[in-house]
Amino acid sequence: MKARLSLLYFLQFSVWGCYLTCFGQFLGAGGLGGDIAWFYAAIGLVSILTPSLLGRLADQTGRPELLLGTCHLAAAVVMFAMWQYGMTHPQLEFKIFYPLYLLFLSLYMPTMALANTSTFGLLTQAGHNTVTSFPTVRVWGTVGFVAAMWFVNSAYWHNGSLGFTLSDNMDTGRLRFQYNAMQLLCSGVMGLVTSIYAFSLPRVGAKISKAKSPAAKVSLAASLKAMFGKREIAVFLIFVIFSGVCLQISNGFATPFITHFSGIKEFTDSLASGNATMLFSLSQISEAACILLVGISLKWKGIRWVYAIGLLAWSLRFLMLGTGDPAAGLWLLIGSMLVYGLAFNFITIAGHLYIQQVAPAGMKGFAQGLMMFMSNGVGATFGTIAAGAIVNKWCQWQTVTLPGSDTPMRLFMGNWEVPWLIFAAYAFVVMLAWLVFFRQDSHSTSHIQG
């Protein structure tokens, strides 16, 4: 069962890995660079409703794996439509492309919570301890994400054949999928494969009739009261909002930032600036290396200190991005990628494990969806829009002809140091506030139990 679920996560996150970190470069080339924040905030907009509603539906039907396959199938169809539009329209229209992307995310984002709910259920049925087993399964999602990133970073399609290169100093280098709509085709194909695989998973328990379902007897208002009625859980969910913005800042702006160094004479020939997607993948490699620390750390220090370390890691990541460059400061860029492992795992993975333990019986799916609502929904929406306004104040998309090349590129040029330092200060302040306000109840389990 652990092997089957590991493959599920590999496929699940490869769908996202194909485009998420290089999407900004495609949008910039298509004339929508100024709207990057809105596209990454879209993750939050759709997460406000769909994950929690479908999580509740999963509780009521007892069939999260069936909903998982259905959502992936529908999302893949929309992604194919986005690819077709991107291939036929070099200049993208916001009023057409953005609604398509919203529709895709409305179908894809619930799969995050549904995959978690299915996995927790199937692991429990198979007799596995979820705290120790889930990280070893979830790590394969990171592997899938990295594999997809490496593929789109290096692959190009030219004259009817597939090729690979790491260099921008050749015509085919500018055709790599990380710069164009082919990243969307890759995502659509992987979404279709994931859907087929999800339908093959075992049922998560016996099908529960609506009359007998514990979740069906509890109204939405009562479910929310059960979650927010306990101070410890309420404070946690509020801080999930503040921490949720950090991930989308990173996903939306890190690769355009790294690529912009190609437009600066002293960094033009840097291998790092021409392979931003692959450099960014060090973040996911770090994530994979650190994920097994989550269960151990939660048992040892509890959610309070684990979450604080995650916020501190986000602050360090942004600080190193703001002070690094592809030459003498390359070690800082690499360091920012490596610290991501703690930043992501000690916030996102630890949070999902914590909420799974403290959520009332019969509300596990709803709780997972609610966490997605707070982090990828409310937090990411408003935070990413604000972050986009900050970046756009100091940086602008420009058409730059690189030295030694006749082919211009659209690059996000400007004073990047200021936005990154602002984001670093934000994460540090949130960490301090978390330590002040989060106190576990006297009757609460201080550490996640095995």
URURGI-V753282 format. One record per helix or strand of 3 or more residues. SS is the DSSP state (H for helix, E for strand). FROM is the first residue (numbers start at 1). LEN is the number of residues. Records with the same first field share a line. If there is no record, write none. Layout:
SS=FROM-LEN, FROM-LEN
//
This chain:
H=2-16, 23-7, 33-15, 50-12, 64-25, 94-15, 110-16, 130-25, 171-5, 177-3, 182-18, 215-3, 220-9, 231-33, 265-3, 273-18, 293-31, 330-9, 340-19, 364-31, 416-22
E=155-4, 161-4, 395-7, 408-7
//
